[in-house]
Amino acid sequence: MISLFSKFVFTKICPKAGVFYILYCLFCGLTSFYVFAEETERFPDYLFHFIGVPDPDNPAEISLKGNEVDMSSALSALERVTKSPYDYTSDIDSIVSEISETVNLLCGKSRTSETCKKKANTELKDTRDKIYQYMENQFLYPLDYQPISETRTSLSFKKSMNTLDSDCLEKCNNNHLILAIRYSSPENYSQLYDKIKNQNERCQKNILSGLVAKELEYEEFPKRCLKEENKNHPVCKSMLKDINIVRNRVLDIAELAYGPEPLKTTEAAAPCLDCIIKEGEENEPLNLFSDLIGDIQKQSQCHELKPGQEKRVYSDTGLNKSYNVKKESDGTYSISLNLNFFADEDYDGNVPKGQVPAHYMKWVQECMDKANQKMLGPNGEKLKIVIKSPKKQDPRCRAADTKEIAIGSTDHRSNAGKYEADIDCPIITHEVLHLLGLCDEYKERSRGYYVDAQTGEIEANVSNVFNEKEEINQKFQDKEAYQFKPAYDCRVTTSNSIMANSTQRWYNVFNFGKNDSLLNPGQFNAILYGSCSEKNKIFNECSQLAYESSVIEKDCMEKKQQCEAQNFAGLNKGEEIEKIKKKIAEIEDDLTEYEKPYNKGSYPDRATQDLSHLREKLKIVESWPDTNE
């Protein structure tokens, strides 16, 4: 009120008054300027409420005094972040930004505005840099760590015990359970463990995945705490104790989920915290638990199942699929896939839209029943793929392994997520095998890139959409200026494969008897053993090139050439050599009936070229390693 009154008198009354009012006007002006200079900005409490050192008796303020700002209390509040390892520090930049905005606002009322801003912001920046330097040198705890309250842990424990009695947990991502496992007292954890022990294997693995995914403070755990001089720091002691407790609980549940054998053969089974510091950079993140589970899963991929046993397979071909494989009592390996079919917007099939889900569920299963007769491994193993309609899910739970499949038009190019309306069994088999991680092995001709012939820079991306492709092709007709490079040219291609020419392989198996199985050995092993390098290293590594282009990945062509010189398909070396030699002998015998020289383009001329290719192929096959390792 005084400020407003003084300003009014000084600006409105004094100019109109006579000389007798000079002294009064001077008083008005000085009063106005003094109060004006004392304008203060107080920050909301939440900006400076640090968990470790709250200081409500010293609120953070910035005031304009003369031509400069005084922000000593704000800077003191900001610096309090260095006093406790439990403070929020991730918001420093936003707090500094808000202080800076206030400084600029107040300095705008100063007679030396720019000088005021420069001085204050320099001081603010120095304080911020000082805080970050302090944290860099001294701050040993991750920035987002918050202690878990006993009340919250107790509540999570009670909810978890109830959840473990339900049949929904297997499909649920239960955060309360993960929290309870991590932070419960030894007594409460013991009760949780007994309940988890009685769950099925899939449920235990689901719990373990959730536990590992919640690494939080361990994802960015500084290795400095592992140095001898830091081990007795209270923060480090707290964290090392915590991390060891959680590690032991992770191992407990990992043994339930995967059995003791993978743990025994995994170096990470008992991570040596004391020796980790010797490896890598000091500030390199440690992912102790995810690395541990990754190693266990890798070991489990190589596991030979006994009748009645089941394992989770994680593909290593580049498609990142996972699924469960079970060995039945008769020795057959079975895989169940939950598929949900629906009519897409462009659907134009003969079946009414309302009947699409049931019709295609039946049709796809009929095709797979046929295919299952010839899903054989290199040693006569049998594989059975069962198509199921997903069960109704509890609304609290996530759908488990359910794949939505759209049914499109009759001229749609089928893929793993959308089928053409009149899809046949060979193509269905091909698309279903994509869900098990198998990649395409054909030469991609419908997609690619137009690149500048001089620079190699991409000028256009050609999709398989007919209208777009025709329009783009017209635009880049100048073959001297532009080159067309097919997409996925780094893919290792084959001819006789269900993932290359599904129709040909289907008929070779069921009609012509040229192959015993729809699957080549590499494909079968990839489905059964996933990322197990002992079983399928070459096939897995070469499959990872399936969707790479030399336009994007410059070195992938070299990798492709290496793959082509190896036993990519996992075929029997001796059998392949005999087949090629037999074919060479047949052609050579056939050519004896024709006189040389052969006319260009004639049958004997073409046969001679085939003969040359076969001899080159024979050299490659003879150089194959004796095993596919």
BAROMI-112128 format. One record per residue (C-alpha): residue number from 1; x, y, z. Coordinates in nm, 3 decimals, padded with zeros to 5 digits. Example, Ala and Ser with C-alpha at 12.3 -4.5 7.8 and 13.67 -1.06 7.14 Angstrom:
<atoms>
   resi         u         v         w
      1    01.230   -00.450    00.780
      2    01.367   -00.106    00.714
</atoms>
This chain:
<atoms>
   resi         u         v         w
      1    00.000    00.000    00.000
      2    00.284    00.242    00.089
      3    00.454    00.164   -00.239
      4    00.143    00.224   -00.447
      5    00.060    00.546   -00.260
      6    00.416    00.683   -00.293
      7    00.431    00.605   -00.665
      8    00.096    00.778   -00.717
      9    00.208    01.091   -00.531
     10    00.544    01.108   -00.702
     11    00.412    01.059   -01.058
     12    00.072    01.230   -01.043
     13    00.066    01.498   -00.770
     14    00.426    01.624   -00.748
     15    00.459    01.743   -01.111
     16    00.147    01.960   -01.069
     17    00.246    02.110   -00.730
     18    00.443    02.429   -00.681
     19    00.793    02.495   -00.549
     20    00.667    02.465   -00.194
     21    00.611    02.097   -00.249
     22    00.969    02.015   -00.356
     23    01.074    01.873   -00.023
     24    00.760    01.663   -00.005
     25    00.816    01.539   -00.360
     26    01.172    01.443   -00.282
     27    01.040    01.246    00.012
     28    00.785    01.080   -00.219
     29    01.049    00.986   -00.473
     30    01.294    00.845   -00.225
     31    01.021    00.644   -00.054
     32    00.904    00.509   -00.388
     33    01.253    00.417   -00.503
     34    01.338    00.248   -00.173
     35    01.025    00.036   -00.170
     36    01.059   -00.033   -00.544
     37    01.415   -00.155   -00.486
     38    01.298   -00.388   -00.213
     39    01.067   -00.587   -00.445
     40    01.115   -00.951   -00.357
     41    01.042   -01.277   -00.539
     42    00.984   -01.576   -00.314
     43    00.994   -01.921   -00.467
     44    00.739   -02.195   -00.401
     45    00.847   -02.429   -00.125
     46    00.842   -02.735   -00.349
     47    01.131   -02.601   -00.557
     48    01.365   -02.611   -00.264
     49    01.221   -02.885   -00.049
     50    01.505   -03.135   -00.052
     51    01.424   -03.460    00.121
     52    01.753   -03.486    00.304
     53    01.780   -03.131    00.440
     54    01.447   -02.945    00.442
     55    01.485   -02.590    00.570
     56    01.141   -02.425    00.605
     57    01.282   -02.153    00.837
     58    01.498   -02.011    00.558
     59    01.273   -01.962    00.254
     60    01.442   -01.904   -00.081
     61    01.402   -01.543   -00.195
     62    01.545   -01.308   -00.454
     63    01.523   -00.934   -00.398
     64    01.617   -00.628   -00.600
     65    01.837   -00.397   -00.397
     66    01.954   -00.087   -00.577
     67    02.062   -00.194   -00.922
     68    02.156   -00.552   -00.830
     69    01.972   -00.864   -00.720
     70    02.039   -01.045   -00.397
     71    01.982   -01.417   -00.443
     72    02.196   -01.545   -00.157
     73    01.909   -01.732    00.008
     74    01.810   -01.895   -00.323
     75    02.167   -02.005   -00.389
     76    02.198   -02.140   -00.035
     77    01.881   -02.341   -00.086
     78    02.011   -02.469   -00.416
     79    02.344   -02.569   -00.263
     80    02.166   -02.772    00.004
     81    02.136   -03.044   -00.259
     82    02.501   -03.133   -00.191
     83    02.436   -03.196    00.177
     84    02.240   -03.521    00.146
     85    02.271   -03.829   -00.077
     86    01.894   -03.872   -00.072
     87    01.797   -03.541   -00.234
     88    01.630   -03.501   -00.569
     89    01.897   -03.371   -00.802
     90    01.747   -03.434   -01.143
     91    01.559   -03.101   -01.133
     92    01.862   -02.875   -01.079
     93    01.856   -02.739   -01.433
     94    01.486   -02.656   -01.420
     95    01.528   -02.482   -01.082
     96    01.825   -02.283   -01.210
     97    01.621   -02.189   -01.516
     98    01.335   -02.060   -01.299
     99    01.575   -01.858   -01.082
    100    01.726   -01.710   -01.398
    101    01.384   -01.606   -01.525
    102    01.316   -01.430   -01.195
    103    01.655   -01.261   -01.202
    104    01.590   -01.128   -01.553
    105    01.246   -01.003   -01.448
    106    01.380   -00.812   -01.147
    107    01.687   -00.683   -01.332
    108    01.451   -00.542   -01.591
    109    01.345   -00.291   -01.325
    110    01.704   -00.192   -01.254
    111    01.866    00.118   -01.403
    112    02.159   -00.099   -01.520
    113    01.950   -00.387   -01.647
    114    02.205   -00.570   -01.865
    115    02.486   -00.541   -01.611
    116    02.249   -00.667   -01.342
    117    02.146   -00.970   -01.551
    118    02.502   -01.056   -01.651
    119    02.639   -01.045   -01.298
    120    02.352   -01.241   -01.141
    121    02.339   -01.510   -01.412
    122    02.715   -01.555   -01.398
    123    02.690   -01.613   -01.024
    124    02.400   -01.852   -01.080
    125    02.592   -02.048   -01.345
    126    02.897   -02.072   -01.119
    127    02.679   -02.213   -00.841
    128    02.523   -02.469   -01.075
    129    02.866   -02.576   -01.207
    130    02.992   -02.601   -00.852
    131    02.703   -02.832   -00.760
    132    02.760   -03.058   -01.059
    133    03.132   -03.068   -00.991
    134    03.060   -03.164   -00.634
    135    02.832   -03.443   -00.743
    136    03.085   -03.561   -00.998
    137    03.352   -03.588   -00.731
    138    03.156   -03.681   -00.419
    139    02.805   -03.794   -00.499
    140    02.810   -04.171   -00.485
    141    02.441   -04.249   -00.500
    142    02.238   -04.257   -00.824
    143    02.052   -03.934   -00.880
    144    01.697   -04.069   -00.874
    145    01.726   -04.293   -00.569
    146    01.455   -04.268   -00.305
    147    01.445   -04.480    00.009
    148    01.142   -04.707    00.025
    149    00.928   -04.650    00.331
    150    00.852   -04.938    00.565
    151    00.480   -04.862    00.538
    152    00.486   -04.894    00.161
    153    00.687   -05.218    00.176
    154    00.451   -05.365    00.434
    155    00.148   -05.281    00.220
    156    00.313   -05.436   -00.086
    157    00.391   -05.751    00.110
    158    00.028   -05.797    00.219
    159   -00.102   -05.740   -00.135
    160    00.158   -05.977   -00.278
    161    00.065   -06.260   -00.044
    162   -00.297   -06.227   -00.158
    163   -00.194   -06.207   -00.524
    164    00.014   -06.524   -00.499
    165   -00.303   -06.707   -00.397
    166   -00.477   -06.608   -00.723
    167   -00.440   -06.767   -01.067
    168   -00.383   -06.436   -01.242
    169   -00.023   -06.365   -01.148
    170    00.116   -06.571   -01.434
    171   -00.009   -06.310   -01.680
    172    00.026   -06.000   -01.461
    173    00.304   -05.751   -01.417
    174    00.265   -05.720   -01.042
    175    00.464   -05.423   -00.915
    176    00.366   -05.484   -00.552
    177    00.523   -05.829   -00.561
    178    00.847   -05.701   -00.715
    179    00.868   -05.427   -00.453
    180    00.800   -05.673   -00.173
    181    01.067   -05.917   -00.293
    182    01.325   -05.642   -00.312
    183    01.264   -05.462    00.017
    184    01.082   -05.696    00.256
    185    01.240   -05.810    00.580
    186    01.406   -06.154    00.577
    187    01.103   -06.301    00.758
    188    00.852   -06.162    00.509
    189    01.069   -06.256    00.212
    190    01.084   -06.613    00.341
    191    00.703   -06.630    00.331
    192    00.698   -06.485   -00.020
    193    00.960   -06.733   -00.138
    194    00.757   -07.030   -00.006
    195    00.456   -06.910   -00.205
    196    00.659   -06.844   -00.521
    197    00.811   -07.191   -00.490
    198    00.463   -07.342   -00.532
    199    00.391   -07.146   -00.855
    200    00.447   -07.302   -01.198
    201    00.767   -07.245   -01.396
    202    00.617   -06.986   -01.631
    203    00.490   -06.787   -01.336
    204    00.831   -06.796   -01.168
    205    01.001   -06.671   -01.485
    206    00.747   -06.393   -01.514
    207    00.822   -06.283   -01.158
    208    01.195   -06.298   -01.228
    209    01.159   -06.086   -01.543
    210    00.970   -05.822   -01.349
    211    01.228   -05.828   -01.072
    212    01.518   -05.780   -01.313
    213    01.336   -05.508   -01.508
    214    01.310   -05.301   -01.190
    215    01.683   -05.250   -01.154
    216    01.635   -04.879   -01.081
    217    01.936   -04.776   -00.876
    218    02.153   -05.058   -01.004
    219    02.132   -04.960   -01.370
    220    02.361   -04.661   -01.310
    221    02.546   -04.786   -01.007
    222    02.887   -04.610   -01.001
    223    03.186   -04.839   -00.978
    224    03.346   -04.586   -00.746
    225    03.164   -04.755   -00.458
    226    03.368   -05.065   -00.528
    227    03.696   -04.883   -00.473
    228    03.864   -04.951   -00.140
    229    03.864   -04.585   -00.035
    230    03.486   -04.556   -00.086
    231    03.363   -04.882    00.063
    232    03.316   -04.735    00.410
    233    03.128   -04.434    00.283
    234    02.778   -04.458    00.443
    235    02.611   -04.433    00.103
    236    02.827   -04.708   -00.044
    237    02.783   -04.934    00.258
    238    02.408   -04.895    00.229
    239    02.403   -04.969   -00.141
    240    02.642   -05.264   -00.129
    241    02.433   -05.422    00.145
    242    02.114   -05.362   -00.053
    243    02.253   -05.490   -00.380
    244    02.381   -05.811   -00.220
    245    02.043   -05.880   -00.061
    246    01.860   -05.830   -00.390
    247    02.120   -06.032   -00.579
    248    02.071   -06.329   -00.350
    249    01.693   -06.307   -00.389
    250    01.725   -06.288   -00.767
    251    01.938   -06.602   -00.757
    252    01.682   -06.776   -00.533
    253    01.402   -06.722   -00.783
    254    01.628   -06.785   -01.084
    255    01.704   -07.129   -00.946
    256    01.331   -07.197   -00.904
    257    01.258   -07.081   -01.260
    258    01.552   -07.235   -01.448
    259    01.683   -07.503   -01.217
    260    02.030   -07.529   -01.060
    261    02.219   -07.640   -01.373
    262    02.219   -07.308   -01.567
    263    02.331   -07.133   -01.248
    264    02.624   -07.370   -01.202
    265    02.745   -07.318   -01.558
    266    02.699   -06.940   -01.561
    267    02.990   -06.724   -01.453
    268    02.747   -06.453   -01.345
    269    02.566   -06.689   -01.109
    270    02.726   -06.510   -00.815
    271    02.846   -06.170   -00.941
    272    03.172   -06.074   -00.775
    273    03.116   -05.713   -00.675
    274    03.470   -05.680   -00.545
    275    03.628   -05.775   -00.875
    276    03.396   -05.596   -01.117
    277    03.595   -05.277   -01.072
    278    03.887   -05.440   -01.248
    279    03.693   -05.459   -01.573
    280    03.585   -05.173   -01.798
    281    03.556   -04.804   -01.722
    282    03.491   -04.670   -01.372
    283    03.164   -04.501   -01.465
    284    03.041   -04.776   -01.696
    285    02.690   -04.884   -01.588
    286    02.661   -05.221   -01.417
    287    02.365   -05.432   -01.519
    288    02.433   -05.713   -01.277
    289    02.090   -05.869   -01.277
    290    01.997   -05.832   -01.643
    291    02.338   -05.969   -01.741
    292    02.289   -06.255   -01.499
    293    01.945   -06.349   -01.633
    294    02.069   -06.306   -01.990
    295    02.345   -06.558   -01.921
    296    02.102   -06.798   -01.755
    297    01.859   -06.772   -02.046
    298    02.144   -06.831   -02.289
    299    02.242   -07.143   -02.097
    300    01.881   -07.261   -02.088
    301    01.857   -07.234   -02.468
    302    02.106   -07.518   -02.503
    303    01.918   -07.733   -02.253
    304    01.799   -08.068   -02.390
    305    01.445   -08.120   -02.270
    306    01.321   -08.441   -02.116
    307    00.962   -08.560   -02.177
    308    00.724   -08.332   -01.988
    309    00.975   -08.046   -01.958
    310    00.927   -07.699   -02.105
    311    01.161   -07.408   -02.175
    312    01.135   -07.052   -02.298
    313    01.319   -06.999   -02.627
    314    01.458   -06.659   -02.727
    315    01.540   -06.632   -03.097
    316    01.874   -06.486   -03.201
    317    01.802   -06.428   -03.569
    318    01.719   -06.058   -03.552
    319    01.341   -06.087   -03.515
    320    01.361   -06.114   -03.133
    321    01.079   -06.363   -03.086
    322    01.021   -06.574   -02.777
    323    00.791   -06.868   -02.713
    324    00.761   -07.185   -02.506
    325    00.875   -07.525   -02.631
    326    00.755   -07.841   -02.457
    327    00.871   -08.197   -02.511
    328    00.574   -08.432   -02.513
    329    00.577   -08.787   -02.378
    330    00.626   -08.929   -02.731
    331    00.934   -08.709   -02.789
    332    00.758   -08.452   -03.010
    333    00.845   -08.087   -02.949
    334    00.530   -07.875   -02.934
    335    00.481   -07.500   -02.959
    336    00.146   -07.331   -02.897
    337    00.075   -06.994   -03.059
    338   -00.218   -06.777   -02.955
    339   -00.351   -06.607   -03.268
    340   -00.646   -06.373   -03.296
    341   -00.778   -06.315   -03.650
    342   -00.989   -06.018   -03.760
    343   -01.107   -05.864   -04.087
    344   -00.909   -05.554   -04.182
    345   -01.058   -05.249   -04.357
    346   -00.955   -05.373   -04.704
    347   -01.086   -05.728   -04.650
    348   -01.268   -05.855   -04.961
    349   -01.282   -06.231   -04.904
    350   -01.577   -06.462   -04.959
    351   -01.630   -06.532   -04.589
    352   -01.860   -06.280   -04.413
    353   -01.663   -06.046   -04.188
    354   -01.836   -06.173   -03.876
    355   -01.712   -06.526   -03.949
    356   -01.351   -06.427   -04.026
    357   -01.203   -06.509   -03.680
    358   -01.348   -06.861   -03.663
    359   -01.291   -06.939   -04.034
    360   -00.922   -06.844   -04.039
    361   -00.855   -07.004   -03.703
    362   -00.980   -07.333   -03.846
    363   -00.807   -07.289   -04.180
    364   -00.467   -07.198   -04.034
    365   -00.478   -07.490   -03.793
    366   -00.567   -07.729   -04.078
    367   -00.265   -07.604   -04.273
    368   -00.038   -07.644   -03.971
    369   -00.171   -07.995   -03.909
    370   -00.054   -08.078   -04.261
    371    00.277   -07.898   -04.219
    372    00.341   -08.068   -03.883
    373    00.371   -08.401   -04.063
    374    00.698   -08.278   -04.215
    375    00.839   -08.047   -03.949
    376    01.142   -08.267   -03.895
    377    01.485   -08.202   -03.748
    378    01.823   -08.318   -03.885
    379    01.810   -08.630   -03.666
    380    01.445   -08.709   -03.726
    381    01.311   -08.495   -03.438
    382    00.947   -08.395   -03.472
    383    00.806   -08.046   -03.423
    384    00.436   -07.966   -03.381
    385    00.297   -07.611   -03.401
    386   -00.047   -07.573   -03.245
    387   -00.264   -07.270   -03.322
    388   -00.491   -07.163   -03.039
    389   -00.749   -06.892   -02.993
    390   -00.646   -06.671   -02.697
    391   -00.847   -06.730   -02.383
    392   -01.042   -06.446   -02.229
    393   -00.796   -06.251   -02.017
    394   -00.856   -06.117   -01.669
    395   -00.877   -05.737   -01.718
    396   -00.602   -05.693   -01.458
    397   -00.367   -05.905   -01.665
    398   -00.177   -05.856   -01.985
    399   -00.238   -06.090   -02.278
    400    00.027   -06.361   -02.286
    401    00.193   -06.438   -02.621
    402   -00.110   -06.332   -02.825
    403   -00.054   -06.222   -03.184
    404   -00.317   -06.019   -03.370
    405   -00.344   -06.124   -03.737
    406   -00.537   -05.902   -03.978
    407   -00.701   -06.048   -04.289
    408   -00.672   -05.813   -04.586
    409   -00.764   -05.812   -04.953
    410   -00.701   -06.095   -05.197
    411   -00.420   -05.899   -05.364
    412   -00.247   -05.805   -05.037
    413    00.112   -05.923   -05.000
    414    00.097   -06.144   -04.690
    415    00.323   -06.081   -04.393
    416    00.340   -06.212   -04.037
    417    00.084   -05.958   -03.912
    418   -00.156   -05.949   -04.207
    419   -00.266   -06.228   -04.444
    420   -00.417   -06.206   -04.789
    421   -00.779   -06.323   -04.789
    422   -00.711   -06.630   -05.006
    423   -00.386   -06.731   -04.837
    424   -00.278   -07.092   -04.894
    425   -00.101   -07.344   -04.672
    426    00.257   -07.291   -04.796
    427    00.236   -06.916   -04.731
    428    00.061   -06.969   -04.395
    429    00.347   -07.197   -04.290
    430    00.600   -06.935   -04.397
    431    00.426   -06.658   -04.201
    432    00.374   -06.870   -03.888
    433    00.746   -06.957   -03.887
    434    00.822   -06.584   -03.874
    435    00.655   -06.588   -03.531
    436    00.920   -06.838   -03.424
    437    01.203   -06.610   -03.533
    438    01.280   -06.740   -03.883
    439    01.372   -06.465   -04.129
    440    01.305   -06.433   -04.501
    441    01.561   -06.597   -04.731
    442    01.438   -06.478   -05.074
    443    01.574   -06.196   -05.289
    444    01.368   -05.885   -05.222
    445    01.265   -05.729   -05.552
    446    00.967   -05.513   -05.454
    447    01.152   -05.276   -05.222
    448    01.471   -05.082   -05.258
    449    01.646   -04.749   -05.294
    450    01.731   -04.515   -05.576
    451    02.075   -04.370   -05.502
    452    02.280   -04.100   -05.669
    453    02.524   -04.277   -05.903
    454    02.805   -04.040   -05.807
    455    02.763   -03.991   -05.434
    456    02.568   -04.299   -05.331
    457    02.324   -04.079   -05.138
    458    01.966   -04.209   -05.109
    459    01.728   -04.021   -05.339
    460    01.413   -04.231   -05.293
    461    01.284   -04.526   -05.093
    462    01.073   -04.765   -05.304
    463    00.805   -04.963   -05.121
    464    00.601   -05.252   -05.254
    465    00.296   -05.029   -05.300
    466    00.230   -05.056   -05.674
    467    00.118   -04.699   -05.748
    468    00.399   -04.542   -05.547
    469    00.655   -04.772   -05.703
    470    00.548   -04.693   -06.060
    471    00.553   -04.320   -05.991
    472    00.900   -04.333   -05.835
    473    01.036   -04.557   -06.110
    474    00.923   -04.305   -06.370
    475    01.093   -04.022   -06.183
    476    01.432   -04.197   -06.169
    477    01.452   -04.345   -06.520
    478    01.793   -04.191   -06.591
    479    02.014   -04.494   -06.525
    480    02.336   -04.297   -06.561
    481    02.236   -04.054   -06.289
    482    02.064   -04.300   -06.054
    483    02.112   -04.659   -05.949
    484    01.849   -04.890   -05.803
    485    01.968   -05.103   -05.513
    486    01.730   -05.370   -05.385
    487    01.637   -05.358   -05.018
    488    01.789   -05.623   -04.796
    489    02.066   -05.698   -05.047
    490    02.279   -05.824   -04.757
    491    02.033   -06.107   -04.696
    492    02.174   -06.456   -04.733
    493    01.938   -06.606   -04.988
    494    01.858   -06.966   -05.070
    495    01.643   -07.130   -05.333
    496    01.496   -07.443   -05.179
    497    01.365   -07.314   -04.845
    498    01.026   -07.259   -04.684
    499    01.149   -06.907   -04.600
    500    01.255   -06.838   -04.961
    501    01.007   -07.006   -05.193
    502    00.742   -07.157   -04.968
    503    00.538   -07.307   -05.252
    504    00.838   -07.479   -05.410
    505    00.955   -07.627   -05.079
    506    00.600   -07.739   -04.994
    507    00.566   -07.927   -05.322
    508    00.921   -08.064   -05.301
    509    00.823   -08.225   -04.972
    510    00.461   -08.332   -05.025
    511    00.446   -08.390   -05.402
    512    00.793   -08.465   -05.537
    513    00.969   -08.623   -05.238
    514    01.283   -08.414   -05.294
    515    01.304   -08.317   -04.927
    516    01.210   -08.503   -04.612
    517    01.137   -08.191   -04.407
    518    00.988   -07.847   -04.464
    519    01.271   -07.712   -04.247
    520    01.641   -07.703   -04.317
    521    01.855   -07.811   -04.017
    522    01.957   -07.452   -03.935
    523    01.593   -07.346   -03.923
    524    01.490   -07.637   -03.702
    525    01.776   -07.576   -03.458
    526    01.697   -07.202   -03.447
    527    01.340   -07.283   -03.344
    528    01.439   -07.541   -03.084
    529    01.754   -07.383   -02.938
    530    01.711   -07.010   -03.000
    531    02.022   -06.816   -02.907
    532    02.231   -07.120   -02.814
    533    02.550   -07.059   -03.012
    534    02.671   -07.412   -02.950
    535    02.387   -07.546   -03.163
    536    02.334   -07.287   -03.435
    537    02.595   -07.011   -03.436
    538    02.634   -06.967   -03.814
    539    02.262   -06.973   -03.894
    540    02.180   -06.722   -03.620
    541    02.457   -06.479   -03.712
    542    02.381   -06.492   -04.085
    543    02.005   -06.455   -04.029
    544    02.074   -06.123   -03.860
    545    02.161   -05.985   -04.206
    546    01.814   -06.062   -04.343
    547    01.680   -05.707   -04.318
    548    02.000   -05.507   -04.373
    549    02.085   -05.304   -04.681
    550    02.433   -05.214   -04.806
    551    02.299   -04.862   -04.860
    552    02.258   -04.827   -04.483
    553    02.501   -05.084   -04.340
    554    02.817   -05.038   -04.544
    555    02.998   -05.351   -04.424
    556    02.713   -05.600   -04.442
    557    02.802   -05.725   -04.792
    558    03.133   -05.853   -04.660
    559    02.948   -06.040   -04.384
    560    02.710   -06.183   -04.645
    561    03.000   -06.319   -04.852
    562    03.139   -06.487   -04.543
    563    02.799   -06.645   -04.471
    564    02.762   -06.770   -04.828
    565    03.091   -06.954   -04.790
    566    02.970   -07.131   -04.476
    567    02.708   -07.391   -04.398
    568    02.428   -07.138   -04.344
    569    02.142   -07.387   -04.376
    570    02.313   -07.642   -04.151
    571    02.299   -07.911   -04.417
    572    02.484   -08.242   -04.406
    573    02.816   -08.168   -04.578
    574    02.870   -08.519   -04.712
    575    02.519   -08.548   -04.853
    576    02.543   -08.208   -05.023
    577    02.876   -08.297   -05.187
    578    02.730   -08.620   -05.322
    579    02.422   -08.440   -05.458
    580    02.630   -08.179   -05.640
    581    02.872   -08.438   -05.782
    582    02.578   -08.645   -05.903
    583    02.423   -08.342   -06.076
    584    02.756   -08.251   -06.237
    585    02.794   -08.606   -06.369
    586    02.441   -08.599   -06.515
    587    02.504   -08.272   -06.702
    588    02.846   -08.382   -06.827
    589    02.695   -08.709   -06.956
    590    02.410   -08.517   -07.121
    591    02.648   -08.277   -07.299
    592    02.833   -08.562   -07.472
    593    02.542   -08.580   -07.715
    594    02.605   -08.225   -07.846
    595    02.886   -08.102   -08.067
    596    03.091   -07.797   -07.980
    597    03.084   -07.500   -08.018
    598    02.741   -07.449   -07.866
    599    02.514   -07.180   -08.004
    600    02.462   -06.895   -07.758
    601    02.140   -06.937   -07.566
    602    02.094   -07.300   -07.670
    603    02.028   -07.578   -07.424
    604    02.390   -07.706   -07.419
    605    02.513   -07.347   -07.374
    606    02.284   -07.299   -07.073
    607    02.380   -07.642   -06.937
    608    02.747   -07.546   -06.957
    609    02.678   -07.236   -06.750
    610    02.490   -07.449   -06.495
    611    02.788   -07.681   -06.484
    612    03.020   -07.392   -06.407
    613    02.796   -07.275   -06.121
    614    02.776   -07.626   -05.977
    615    03.156   -07.662   -05.975
    616    03.186   -07.332   -05.788
    617    02.921   -07.446   -05.543
    618    03.106   -07.775   -05.493
    619    03.420   -07.584   -05.391
    620    03.221   -07.387   -05.137
    621    03.053   -07.694   -04.988
    622    03.383   -07.880   -04.966
    623    03.520   -07.586   -04.765
    624    03.234   -07.601   -04.514
    625    03.329   -07.682   -04.155
    626    03.243   -08.039   -04.062
    627    02.996   -07.918   -03.798
    628    02.768   -07.616   -03.781
    629    02.949   -07.451   -03.491
</atoms>
